[in-house]
Amino acid sequence: MADAQPPHNAVDDGRSVVLSIPAQHEQLPIIRLLTEAVAMRNDCTLDQAADLKLAVDQICTLLIAAAAPGAGLVCHYTADEHTFEAAITATTAADWRPEDGSLEWRILRALAGTLSVSQHPTDSQLANETTVVVRTRKPL
């Protein structure tokens, strides 16, 4: 399995959680459970945790559909005093990015405070390492 790596700017300050699993739809319940648990553990509200769970689930669903054969998903959760972030990375078979006006992207923007996508070619140049980051501000 070609494993995606956490984002290059990821910093492990002891408050991060990383899950690396196969890019398969059967893994989505684990991702949803972990997303909600980590968000709640890091002082997000119930509504924020629910929104993050839905957003991460949708992002993972889209990345699984675009994933290269045998690819993995890496979900990297980080938090600081003011924000909670989930960065989901997968090796995608081709250039992949949701269209800004698509229904999925509009729903994700409604669920997330900030949403971004980045891509980097893999060493083989036949695929891309795609990372989608969803970030929300925690309550004061």
MODELLER restraints for C-alpha pairs under 7 A, 6 or more apart:
rsr = mdl.restraints
at = mdl.atoms
rsr.add(forms.Gaussian(group=physical.xy_distance, feature=features.Distance(at['CA:1:A'], at['CA:70:A']), mean=4.66, stdev=0.5))
rsr.add(forms.Gaussian(group=physical.xy_distance, feature=features.Distance(at['CA:1:A'], at['CA:71:A']), mean=5.52, stdev=0.5))
rsr.add(forms.Gaussian(group=physical.xy_distance, feature=features.Distance(at['CA:1:A'], at['CA:72:A']), mean=6.62, stdev=0.5))
rsr.add(forms.Gaussian(group=physical.xy_distance, feature=features.Distance(at['CA:2:A'], at['CA:70:A']), mean=5.99, stdev=0.5))
rsr.add(forms.Gaussian(group=physical.xy_distance, feature=features.Distance(at['CA:2:A'], at['CA:71:A']), mean=4.74, stdev=0.5))
rsr.add(forms.Gaussian(group=physical.xy_distance, feature=features.Distance(at['CA:2:A'], at['CA:72:A']), mean=6.12, stdev=0.5))
rsr.add(forms.Gaussian(group=physical.xy_distance, feature=features.Distance(at['CA:3:A'], at['CA:71:A']), mean=5.90, stdev=0.5))
rsr.add(forms.Gaussian(group=physical.xy_distance, feature=features.Distance(at['CA:3:A'], at['CA:72:A']), mean=4.77, stdev=0.5))
rsr.add(forms.Gaussian(group=physical.xy_distance, feature=features.Distance(at['CA:4:A'], at['CA:72:A']), mean=5.83, stdev=0.5))
rsr.add(forms.Gaussian(group=physical.xy_distance, feature=features.Distance(at['CA:4:A'], at['CA:73:A']), mean=6.09, stdev=0.5))
rsr.add(forms.Gaussian(group=physical.xy_distance, feature=features.Distance(at['CA:4:A'], at['CA:74:A']), mean=5.94, stdev=0.5))
rsr.add(forms.Gaussian(group=physical.xy_distance, feature=features.Distance(at['CA:4:A'], at['CA:89:A']), mean=5.90, stdev=0.5))
rsr.add(forms.Gaussian(group=physical.xy_distance, feature=features.Distance(at['CA:4:A'], at['CA:90:A']), mean=5.12, stdev=0.5))
rsr.add(forms.Gaussian(group=physical.xy_distance, feature=features.Distance(at['CA:4:A'], at['CA:91:A']), mean=5.83, stdev=0.5))
rsr.add(forms.Gaussian(group=physical.xy_distance, feature=features.Distance(at['CA:4:A'], at['CA:129:A']), mean=6.84, stdev=0.5))
rsr.add(forms.Gaussian(group=physical.xy_distance, feature=features.Distance(at['CA:5:A'], at['CA:74:A']), mean=6.43, stdev=0.5))
rsr.add(forms.Gaussian(group=physical.xy_distance, feature=features.Distance(at['CA:5:A'], at['CA:89:A']), mean=6.79, stdev=0.5))
rsr.add(forms.Gaussian(group=physical.xy_distance, feature=features.Distance(at['CA:6:A'], at['CA:74:A']), mean=6.30, stdev=0.5))
rsr.add(forms.Gaussian(group=physical.xy_distance, feature=features.Distance(at['CA:6:A'], at['CA:76:A']), mean=6.27, stdev=0.5))
rsr.add(forms.Gaussian(group=physical.xy_distance, feature=features.Distance(at['CA:6:A'], at['CA:89:A']), mean=6.63, stdev=0.5))
rsr.add(forms.Gaussian(group=physical.xy_distance, feature=features.Distance(at['CA:15:A'], at['CA:78:A']), mean=6.18, stdev=0.5))
rsr.add(forms.Gaussian(group=physical.xy_distance, feature=features.Distance(at['CA:15:A'], at['CA:79:A']), mean=6.35, stdev=0.5))
rsr.add(forms.Gaussian(group=physical.xy_distance, feature=features.Distance(at['CA:16:A'], at['CA:77:A']), mean=5.42, stdev=0.5))
rsr.add(forms.Gaussian(group=physical.xy_distance, feature=features.Distance(at['CA:16:A'], at['CA:78:A']), mean=4.45, stdev=0.5))
rsr.add(forms.Gaussian(group=physical.xy_distance, feature=features.Distance(at['CA:16:A'], at['CA:79:A']), mean=6.82, stdev=0.5))
rsr.add(forms.Gaussian(group=physical.xy_distance, feature=features.Distance(at['CA:17:A'], at['CA:76:A']), mean=5.84, stdev=0.5))
rsr.add(forms.Gaussian(group=physical.xy_distance, feature=features.Distance(at['CA:17:A'], at['CA:77:A']), mean=5.12, stdev=0.5))
rsr.add(forms.Gaussian(group=physical.xy_distance, feature=features.Distance(at['CA:17:A'], at['CA:78:A']), mean=6.69, stdev=0.5))
rsr.add(forms.Gaussian(group=physical.xy_distance, feature=features.Distance(at['CA:18:A'], at['CA:74:A']), mean=6.87, stdev=0.5))
rsr.add(forms.Gaussian(group=physical.xy_distance, feature=features.Distance(at['CA:18:A'], at['CA:75:A']), mean=5.64, stdev=0.5))
rsr.add(forms.Gaussian(group=physical.xy_distance, feature=features.Distance(at['CA:18:A'], at['CA:76:A']), mean=4.45, stdev=0.5))
rsr.add(forms.Gaussian(group=physical.xy_distance, feature=features.Distance(at['CA:18:A'], at['CA:77:A']), mean=6.28, stdev=0.5))
rsr.add(forms.Gaussian(group=physical.xy_distance, feature=features.Distance(at['CA:19:A'], at['CA:74:A']), mean=5.59, stdev=0.5))
rsr.add(forms.Gaussian(group=physical.xy_distance, feature=features.Distance(at['CA:19:A'], at['CA:75:A']), mean=5.10, stdev=0.5))
rsr.add(forms.Gaussian(group=physical.xy_distance, feature=features.Distance(at['CA:19:A'], at['CA:76:A']), mean=6.52, stdev=0.5))
rsr.add(forms.Gaussian(group=physical.xy_distance, feature=features.Distance(at['CA:20:A'], at['CA:72:A']), mean=6.81, stdev=0.5))
rsr.add(forms.Gaussian(group=physical.xy_distance, feature=features.Distance(at['CA:20:A'], at['CA:73:A']), mean=5.71, stdev=0.5))
rsr.add(forms.Gaussian(group=physical.xy_distance, feature=features.Distance(at['CA:20:A'], at['CA:74:A']), mean=4.42, stdev=0.5))
rsr.add(forms.Gaussian(group=physical.xy_distance, feature=features.Distance(at['CA:20:A'], at['CA:75:A']), mean=6.48, stdev=0.5))
rsr.add(forms.Gaussian(group=physical.xy_distance, feature=features.Distance(at['CA:21:A'], at['CA:72:A']), mean=5.52, stdev=0.5))
rsr.add(forms.Gaussian(group=physical.xy_distance, feature=features.Distance(at['CA:21:A'], at['CA:73:A']), mean=5.42, stdev=0.5))
rsr.add(forms.Gaussian(group=physical.xy_distance, feature=features.Distance(at['CA:21:A'], at['CA:74:A']), mean=6.58, stdev=0.5))
rsr.add(forms.Gaussian(group=physical.xy_distance, feature=features.Distance(at['CA:22:A'], at['CA:71:A']), mean=6.36, stdev=0.5))
rsr.add(forms.Gaussian(group=physical.xy_distance, feature=features.Distance(at['CA:22:A'], at['CA:72:A']), mean=4.17, stdev=0.5))
rsr.add(forms.Gaussian(group=physical.xy_distance, feature=features.Distance(at['CA:22:A'], at['CA:73:A']), mean=5.91, stdev=0.5))
rsr.add(forms.Gaussian(group=physical.xy_distance, feature=features.Distance(at['CA:23:A'], at['CA:64:A']), mean=5.22, stdev=0.5))
rsr.add(forms.Gaussian(group=physical.xy_distance, feature=features.Distance(at['CA:23:A'], at['CA:67:A']), mean=6.91, stdev=0.5))
rsr.add(forms.Gaussian(group=physical.xy_distance, feature=features.Distance(at['CA:23:A'], at['CA:71:A']), mean=5.74, stdev=0.5))
rsr.add(forms.Gaussian(group=physical.xy_distance, feature=features.Distance(at['CA:23:A'], at['CA:72:A']), mean=4.54, stdev=0.5))
rsr.add(forms.Gaussian(group=physical.xy_distance, feature=features.Distance(at['CA:23:A'], at['CA:73:A']), mean=5.18, stdev=0.5))
rsr.add(forms.Gaussian(group=physical.xy_distance, feature=features.Distance(at['CA:24:A'], at['CA:64:A']), mean=6.15, stdev=0.5))
rsr.add(forms.Gaussian(group=physical.xy_distance, feature=features.Distance(at['CA:25:A'], at['CA:61:A']), mean=6.92, stdev=0.5))
rsr.add(forms.Gaussian(group=physical.xy_distance, feature=features.Distance(at['CA:25:A'], at['CA:64:A']), mean=6.94, stdev=0.5))
rsr.add(forms.Gaussian(group=physical.xy_distance, feature=features.Distance(at['CA:28:A'], at['CA:57:A']), mean=6.61, stdev=0.5))
rsr.add(forms.Gaussian(group=physical.xy_distance, feature=features.Distance(at['CA:32:A'], at['CA:53:A']), mean=5.38, stdev=0.5))
rsr.add(forms.Gaussian(group=physical.xy_distance, feature=features.Distance(at['CA:32:A'], at['CA:57:A']), mean=6.16, stdev=0.5))
rsr.add(forms.Gaussian(group=physical.xy_distance, feature=features.Distance(at['CA:35:A'], at['CA:53:A']), mean=5.55, stdev=0.5))
rsr.add(forms.Gaussian(group=physical.xy_distance, feature=features.Distance(at['CA:36:A'], at['CA:49:A']), mean=5.24, stdev=0.5))
rsr.add(forms.Gaussian(group=physical.xy_distance, feature=features.Distance(at['CA:36:A'], at['CA:50:A']), mean=6.68, stdev=0.5))
rsr.add(forms.Gaussian(group=physical.xy_distance, feature=features.Distance(at['CA:36:A'], at['CA:53:A']), mean=5.59, stdev=0.5))
rsr.add(forms.Gaussian(group=physical.xy_distance, feature=features.Distance(at['CA:39:A'], at['CA:49:A']), mean=5.42, stdev=0.5))
rsr.add(forms.Gaussian(group=physical.xy_distance, feature=features.Distance(at['CA:40:A'], at['CA:49:A']), mean=6.19, stdev=0.5))
rsr.add(forms.Gaussian(group=physical.xy_distance, feature=features.Distance(at['CA:42:A'], at['CA:79:A']), mean=6.67, stdev=0.5))
rsr.add(forms.Gaussian(group=physical.xy_distance, feature=features.Distance(at['CA:43:A'], at['CA:138:A']), mean=6.96, stdev=0.5))
rsr.add(forms.Gaussian(group=physical.xy_distance, feature=features.Distance(at['CA:44:A'], at['CA:138:A']), mean=5.54, stdev=0.5))
rsr.add(forms.Gaussian(group=physical.xy_distance, feature=features.Distance(at['CA:44:A'], at['CA:139:A']), mean=6.96, stdev=0.5))
rsr.add(forms.Gaussian(group=physical.xy_distance, feature=features.Distance(at['CA:51:A'], at['CA:111:A']), mean=5.29, stdev=0.5))
rsr.add(forms.Gaussian(group=physical.xy_distance, feature=features.Distance(at['CA:52:A'], at['CA:111:A']), mean=6.84, stdev=0.5))
rsr.add(forms.Gaussian(group=physical.xy_distance, feature=features.Distance(at['CA:52:A'], at['CA:112:A']), mean=6.88, stdev=0.5))
rsr.add(forms.Gaussian(group=physical.xy_distance, feature=features.Distance(at['CA:55:A'], at['CA:108:A']), mean=5.64, stdev=0.5))
rsr.add(forms.Gaussian(group=physical.xy_distance, feature=features.Distance(at['CA:55:A'], at['CA:111:A']), mean=6.13, stdev=0.5))
rsr.add(forms.Gaussian(group=physical.xy_distance, feature=features.Distance(at['CA:55:A'], at['CA:112:A']), mean=6.96, stdev=0.5))
rsr.add(forms.Gaussian(group=physical.xy_distance, feature=features.Distance(at['CA:63:A'], at['CA:90:A']), mean=6.53, stdev=0.5))
rsr.add(forms.Gaussian(group=physical.xy_distance, feature=features.Distance(at['CA:66:A'], at['CA:92:A']), mean=5.39, stdev=0.5))
rsr.add(forms.Gaussian(group=physical.xy_distance, feature=features.Distance(at['CA:66:A'], at['CA:93:A']), mean=6.32, stdev=0.5))
rsr.add(forms.Gaussian(group=physical.xy_distance, feature=features.Distance(at['CA:66:A'], at['CA:96:A']), mean=6.95, stdev=0.5))
rsr.add(forms.Gaussian(group=physical.xy_distance, feature=features.Distance(at['CA:67:A'], at['CA:90:A']), mean=6.48, stdev=0.5))
rsr.add(forms.Gaussian(group=physical.xy_distance, feature=features.Distance(at['CA:67:A'], at['CA:91:A']), mean=5.69, stdev=0.5))
rsr.add(forms.Gaussian(group=physical.xy_distance, feature=features.Distance(at['CA:67:A'], at['CA:92:A']), mean=4.12, stdev=0.5))
rsr.add(forms.Gaussian(group=physical.xy_distance, feature=features.Distance(at['CA:67:A'], at['CA:93:A']), mean=5.60, stdev=0.5))
rsr.add(forms.Gaussian(group=physical.xy_distance, feature=features.Distance(at['CA:68:A'], at['CA:91:A']), mean=5.87, stdev=0.5))
rsr.add(forms.Gaussian(group=physical.xy_distance, feature=features.Distance(at['CA:68:A'], at['CA:92:A']), mean=4.88, stdev=0.5))
rsr.add(forms.Gaussian(group=physical.xy_distance, feature=features.Distance(at['CA:68:A'], at['CA:93:A']), mean=4.22, stdev=0.5))
rsr.add(forms.Gaussian(group=physical.xy_distance, feature=features.Distance(at['CA:71:A'], at['CA:90:A']), mean=6.76, stdev=0.5))
rsr.add(forms.Gaussian(group=physical.xy_distance, feature=features.Distance(at['CA:71:A'], at['CA:91:A']), mean=5.83, stdev=0.5))
rsr.add(forms.Gaussian(group=physical.xy_distance, feature=features.Distance(at['CA:72:A'], at['CA:90:A']), mean=5.97, stdev=0.5))
rsr.add(forms.Gaussian(group=physical.xy_distance, feature=features.Distance(at['CA:73:A'], at['CA:88:A']), mean=6.85, stdev=0.5))
rsr.add(forms.Gaussian(group=physical.xy_distance, feature=features.Distance(at['CA:73:A'], at['CA:89:A']), mean=5.70, stdev=0.5))
rsr.add(forms.Gaussian(group=physical.xy_distance, feature=features.Distance(at['CA:73:A'], at['CA:90:A']), mean=4.86, stdev=0.5))
rsr.add(forms.Gaussian(group=physical.xy_distance, feature=features.Distance(at['CA:74:A'], at['CA:88:A']), mean=5.63, stdev=0.5))
rsr.add(forms.Gaussian(group=physical.xy_distance, feature=features.Distance(at['CA:74:A'], at['CA:89:A']), mean=5.13, stdev=0.5))
rsr.add(forms.Gaussian(group=physical.xy_distance, feature=features.Distance(at['CA:74:A'], at['CA:90:A']), mean=6.58, stdev=0.5))
rsr.add(forms.Gaussian(group=physical.xy_distance, feature=features.Distance(at['CA:75:A'], at['CA:86:A']), mean=6.66, stdev=0.5))
rsr.add(forms.Gaussian(group=physical.xy_distance, feature=features.Distance(at['CA:75:A'], at['CA:87:A']), mean=5.76, stdev=0.5))
rsr.add(forms.Gaussian(group=physical.xy_distance, feature=features.Distance(at['CA:75:A'], at['CA:88:A']), mean=4.53, stdev=0.5))
rsr.add(forms.Gaussian(group=physical.xy_distance, feature=features.Distance(at['CA:75:A'], at['CA:89:A']), mean=6.56, stdev=0.5))
rsr.add(forms.Gaussian(group=physical.xy_distance, feature=features.Distance(at['CA:76:A'], at['CA:86:A']), mean=5.65, stdev=0.5))
rsr.add(forms.Gaussian(group=physical.xy_distance, feature=features.Distance(at['CA:76:A'], at['CA:87:A']), mean=5.10, stdev=0.5))
rsr.add(forms.Gaussian(group=physical.xy_distance, feature=features.Distance(at['CA:76:A'], at['CA:88:A']), mean=6.37, stdev=0.5))
rsr.add(forms.Gaussian(group=physical.xy_distance, feature=features.Distance(at['CA:77:A'], at['CA:85:A']), mean=5.67, stdev=0.5))
rsr.add(forms.Gaussian(group=physical.xy_distance, feature=features.Distance(at['CA:77:A'], at['CA:86:A']), mean=4.49, stdev=0.5))
rsr.add(forms.Gaussian(group=physical.xy_distance, feature=features.Distance(at['CA:77:A'], at['CA:87:A']), mean=6.42, stdev=0.5))
rsr.add(forms.Gaussian(group=physical.xy_distance, feature=features.Distance(at['CA:78:A'], at['CA:84:A']), mean=5.97, stdev=0.5))
rsr.add(forms.Gaussian(group=physical.xy_distance, feature=features.Distance(at['CA:78:A'], at['CA:85:A']), mean=5.24, stdev=0.5))
rsr.add(forms.Gaussian(group=physical.xy_distance, feature=features.Distance(at['CA:78:A'], at['CA:86:A']), mean=6.54, stdev=0.5))
rsr.add(forms.Gaussian(group=physical.xy_distance, feature=features.Distance(at['CA:79:A'], at['CA:85:A']), mean=6.09, stdev=0.5))
rsr.add(forms.Gaussian(group=physical.xy_distance, feature=features.Distance(at['CA:82:A'], at['CA:137:A']), mean=5.73, stdev=0.5))
rsr.add(forms.Gaussian(group=physical.xy_distance, feature=features.Distance(at['CA:82:A'], at['CA:138:A']), mean=5.32, stdev=0.5))
rsr.add(forms.Gaussian(group=physical.xy_distance, feature=features.Distance(at['CA:83:A'], at['CA:135:A']), mean=6.83, stdev=0.5))
rsr.add(forms.Gaussian(group=physical.xy_distance, feature=features.Distance(at['CA:83:A'], at['CA:136:A']), mean=5.65, stdev=0.5))
rsr.add(forms.Gaussian(group=physical.xy_distance, feature=features.Distance(at['CA:83:A'], at['CA:137:A']), mean=4.38, stdev=0.5))
rsr.add(forms.Gaussian(group=physical.xy_distance, feature=features.Distance(at['CA:83:A'], at['CA:138:A']), mean=5.25, stdev=0.5))
rsr.add(forms.Gaussian(group=physical.xy_distance, feature=features.Distance(at['CA:84:A'], at['CA:135:A']), mean=5.71, stdev=0.5))
rsr.add(forms.Gaussian(group=physical.xy_distance, feature=features.Distance(at['CA:84:A'], at['CA:136:A']), mean=5.46, stdev=0.5))
rsr.add(forms.Gaussian(group=physical.xy_distance, feature=features.Distance(at['CA:84:A'], at['CA:137:A']), mean=6.39, stdev=0.5))
rsr.add(forms.Gaussian(group=physical.xy_distance, feature=features.Distance(at['CA:84:A'], at['CA:138:A']), mean=6.66, stdev=0.5))
rsr.add(forms.Gaussian(group=physical.xy_distance, feature=features.Distance(at['CA:85:A'], at['CA:133:A']), mean=6.93, stdev=0.5))
rsr.add(forms.Gaussian(group=physical.xy_distance, feature=features.Distance(at['CA:85:A'], at['CA:134:A']), mean=5.74, stdev=0.5))
rsr.add(forms.Gaussian(group=physical.xy_distance, feature=features.Distance(at['CA:85:A'], at['CA:135:A']), mean=4.32, stdev=0.5))
rsr.add(forms.Gaussian(group=physical.xy_distance, feature=features.Distance(at['CA:85:A'], at['CA:136:A']), mean=6.53, stdev=0.5))
rsr.add(forms.Gaussian(group=physical.xy_distance, feature=features.Distance(at['CA:86:A'], at['CA:133:A']), mean=5.73, stdev=0.5))
rsr.add(forms.Gaussian(group=physical.xy_distance, feature=features.Distance(at['CA:86:A'], at['CA:134:A']), mean=5.37, stdev=0.5))
rsr.add(forms.Gaussian(group=physical.xy_distance, feature=features.Distance(at['CA:86:A'], at['CA:135:A']), mean=6.47, stdev=0.5))
rsr.add(forms.Gaussian(group=physical.xy_distance, feature=features.Distance(at['CA:87:A'], at['CA:131:A']), mean=6.45, stdev=0.5))
rsr.add(forms.Gaussian(group=physical.xy_distance, feature=features.Distance(at['CA:87:A'], at['CA:132:A']), mean=5.68, stdev=0.5))
rsr.add(forms.Gaussian(group=physical.xy_distance, feature=features.Distance(at['CA:87:A'], at['CA:133:A']), mean=4.26, stdev=0.5))
rsr.add(forms.Gaussian(group=physical.xy_distance, feature=features.Distance(at['CA:87:A'], at['CA:134:A']), mean=6.43, stdev=0.5))
rsr.add(forms.Gaussian(group=physical.xy_distance, feature=features.Distance(at['CA:88:A'], at['CA:131:A']), mean=5.44, stdev=0.5))
rsr.add(forms.Gaussian(group=physical.xy_distance, feature=features.Distance(at['CA:88:A'], at['CA:132:A']), mean=5.29, stdev=0.5))
rsr.add(forms.Gaussian(group=physical.xy_distance, feature=features.Distance(at['CA:88:A'], at['CA:133:A']), mean=6.33, stdev=0.5))
rsr.add(forms.Gaussian(group=physical.xy_distance, feature=features.Distance(at['CA:89:A'], at['CA:129:A']), mean=6.86, stdev=0.5))
rsr.add(forms.Gaussian(group=physical.xy_distance, feature=features.Distance(at['CA:89:A'], at['CA:130:A']), mean=5.51, stdev=0.5))
rsr.add(forms.Gaussian(group=physical.xy_distance, feature=features.Distance(at['CA:89:A'], at['CA:131:A']), mean=4.21, stdev=0.5))
rsr.add(forms.Gaussian(group=physical.xy_distance, feature=features.Distance(at['CA:89:A'], at['CA:132:A']), mean=6.50, stdev=0.5))
rsr.add(forms.Gaussian(group=physical.xy_distance, feature=features.Distance(at['CA:90:A'], at['CA:129:A']), mean=5.86, stdev=0.5))
rsr.add(forms.Gaussian(group=physical.xy_distance, feature=features.Distance(at['CA:90:A'], at['CA:130:A']), mean=5.46, stdev=0.5))
rsr.add(forms.Gaussian(group=physical.xy_distance, feature=features.Distance(at['CA:90:A'], at['CA:131:A']), mean=6.62, stdev=0.5))
rsr.add(forms.Gaussian(group=physical.xy_distance, feature=features.Distance(at['CA:91:A'], at['CA:127:A']), mean=6.52, stdev=0.5))
rsr.add(forms.Gaussian(group=physical.xy_distance, feature=features.Distance(at['CA:91:A'], at['CA:128:A']), mean=5.56, stdev=0.5))
rsr.add(forms.Gaussian(group=physical.xy_distance, feature=features.Distance(at['CA:91:A'], at['CA:129:A']), mean=4.52, stdev=0.5))
rsr.add(forms.Gaussian(group=physical.xy_distance, feature=features.Distance(at['CA:91:A'], at['CA:130:A']), mean=6.04, stdev=0.5))
rsr.add(forms.Gaussian(group=physical.xy_distance, feature=features.Distance(at['CA:92:A'], at['CA:127:A']), mean=5.71, stdev=0.5))
rsr.add(forms.Gaussian(group=physical.xy_distance, feature=features.Distance(at['CA:92:A'], at['CA:128:A']), mean=5.29, stdev=0.5))
rsr.add(forms.Gaussian(group=physical.xy_distance, feature=features.Distance(at['CA:92:A'], at['CA:129:A']), mean=6.25, stdev=0.5))
rsr.add(forms.Gaussian(group=physical.xy_distance, feature=features.Distance(at['CA:92:A'], at['CA:130:A']), mean=6.40, stdev=0.5))
rsr.add(forms.Gaussian(group=physical.xy_distance, feature=features.Distance(at['CA:93:A'], at['CA:127:A']), mean=4.80, stdev=0.5))
rsr.add(forms.Gaussian(group=physical.xy_distance, feature=features.Distance(at['CA:93:A'], at['CA:128:A']), mean=6.65, stdev=0.5))
rsr.add(forms.Gaussian(group=physical.xy_distance, feature=features.Distance(at['CA:94:A'], at['CA:127:A']), mean=5.49, stdev=0.5))
rsr.add(forms.Gaussian(group=physical.xy_distance, feature=features.Distance(at['CA:94:A'], at['CA:128:A']), mean=6.40, stdev=0.5))
rsr.add(forms.Gaussian(group=physical.xy_distance, feature=features.Distance(at['CA:95:A'], at['CA:128:A']), mean=6.68, stdev=0.5))
rsr.add(forms.Gaussian(group=physical.xy_distance, feature=features.Distance(at['CA:98:A'], at['CA:105:A']), mean=6.32, stdev=0.5))
rsr.add(forms.Gaussian(group=physical.xy_distance, feature=features.Distance(at['CA:99:A'], at['CA:105:A']), mean=6.88, stdev=0.5))
rsr.add(forms.Gaussian(group=physical.xy_distance, feature=features.Distance(at['CA:109:A'], at['CA:115:A']), mean=6.49, stdev=0.5))
rsr.add(forms.Gaussian(group=physical.xy_distance, feature=features.Distance(at['CA:112:A'], at['CA:134:A']), mean=6.00, stdev=0.5))
rsr.add(forms.Gaussian(group=physical.xy_distance, feature=features.Distance(at['CA:112:A'], at['CA:135:A']), mean=6.29, stdev=0.5))
rsr.add(forms.Gaussian(group=physical.xy_distance, feature=features.Distance(at['CA:112:A'], at['CA:136:A']), mean=6.08, stdev=0.5))
rsr.add(forms.Gaussian(group=physical.xy_distance, feature=features.Distance(at['CA:113:A'], at['CA:135:A']), mean=5.68, stdev=0.5))
rsr.add(forms.Gaussian(group=physical.xy_distance, feature=features.Distance(at['CA:113:A'], at['CA:136:A']), mean=4.59, stdev=0.5))
rsr.add(forms.Gaussian(group=physical.xy_distance, feature=features.Distance(at['CA:113:A'], at['CA:137:A']), mean=6.89, stdev=0.5))
rsr.add(forms.Gaussian(group=physical.xy_distance, feature=features.Distance(at['CA:114:A'], at['CA:134:A']), mean=5.69, stdev=0.5))
rsr.add(forms.Gaussian(group=physical.xy_distance, feature=features.Distance(at['CA:114:A'], at['CA:135:A']), mean=5.01, stdev=0.5))
rsr.add(forms.Gaussian(group=physical.xy_distance, feature=features.Distance(at['CA:114:A'], at['CA:136:A']), mean=6.41, stdev=0.5))
rsr.add(forms.Gaussian(group=physical.xy_distance, feature=features.Distance(at['CA:115:A'], at['CA:133:A']), mean=5.65, stdev=0.5))
rsr.add(forms.Gaussian(group=physical.xy_distance, feature=features.Distance(at['CA:115:A'], at['CA:134:A']), mean=4.68, stdev=0.5))
rsr.add(forms.Gaussian(group=physical.xy_distance, feature=features.Distance(at['CA:115:A'], at['CA:135:A']), mean=6.51, stdev=0.5))
rsr.add(forms.Gaussian(group=physical.xy_distance, feature=features.Distance(at['CA:116:A'], at['CA:132:A']), mean=5.67, stdev=0.5))
rsr.add(forms.Gaussian(group=physical.xy_distance, feature=features.Distance(at['CA:116:A'], at['CA:133:A']), mean=5.26, stdev=0.5))
rsr.add(forms.Gaussian(group=physical.xy_distance, feature=features.Distance(at['CA:116:A'], at['CA:134:A']), mean=6.79, stdev=0.5))
rsr.add(forms.Gaussian(group=physical.xy_distance, feature=features.Distance(at['CA:117:A'], at['CA:131:A']), mean=5.68, stdev=0.5))
rsr.add(forms.Gaussian(group=physical.xy_distance, feature=features.Distance(at['CA:117:A'], at['CA:132:A']), mean=4.48, stdev=0.5))
rsr.add(forms.Gaussian(group=physical.xy_distance, feature=features.Distance(at['CA:117:A'], at['CA:133:A']), mean=6.45, stdev=0.5))
rsr.add(forms.Gaussian(group=physical.xy_distance, feature=features.Distance(at['CA:118:A'], at['CA:130:A']), mean=5.81, stdev=0.5))
rsr.add(forms.Gaussian(group=physical.xy_distance, feature=features.Distance(at['CA:118:A'], at['CA:131:A']), mean=5.32, stdev=0.5))
rsr.add(forms.Gaussian(group=physical.xy_distance, feature=features.Distance(at['CA:118:A'], at['CA:132:A']), mean=6.59, stdev=0.5))
rsr.add(forms.Gaussian(group=physical.xy_distance, feature=features.Distance(at['CA:119:A'], at['CA:128:A']), mean=6.06, stdev=0.5))
rsr.add(forms.Gaussian(group=physical.xy_distance, feature=features.Distance(at['CA:119:A'], at['CA:129:A']), mean=5.51, stdev=0.5))
rsr.add(forms.Gaussian(group=physical.xy_distance, feature=features.Distance(at['CA:119:A'], at['CA:130:A']), mean=4.46, stdev=0.5))
rsr.add(forms.Gaussian(group=physical.xy_distance, feature=features.Distance(at['CA:119:A'], at['CA:131:A']), mean=6.38, stdev=0.5))
rsr.add(forms.Gaussian(group=physical.xy_distance, feature=features.Distance(at['CA:120:A'], at['CA:128:A']), mean=5.43, stdev=0.5))
rsr.add(forms.Gaussian(group=physical.xy_distance, feature=features.Distance(at['CA:120:A'], at['CA:129:A']), mean=5.15, stdev=0.5))
rsr.add(forms.Gaussian(group=physical.xy_distance, feature=features.Distance(at['CA:120:A'], at['CA:130:A']), mean=6.64, stdev=0.5))
rsr.add(forms.Gaussian(group=physical.xy_distance, feature=features.Distance(at['CA:121:A'], at['CA:127:A']), mean=6.10, stdev=0.5))
rsr.add(forms.Gaussian(group=physical.xy_distance, feature=features.Distance(at['CA:121:A'], at['CA:128:A']), mean=4.35, stdev=0.5))
rsr.add(forms.Gaussian(group=physical.xy_distance, feature=features.Distance(at['CA:121:A'], at['CA:129:A']), mean=6.04, stdev=0.5))
rsr.add(forms.Gaussian(group=physical.xy_distance, feature=features.Distance(at['CA:122:A'], at['CA:128:A']), mean=5.29, stdev=0.5))
rsr.add(forms.Gaussian(group=physical.xy_distance, feature=features.Distance(at['CA:122:A'], at['CA:129:A']), mean=6.05, stdev=0.5))
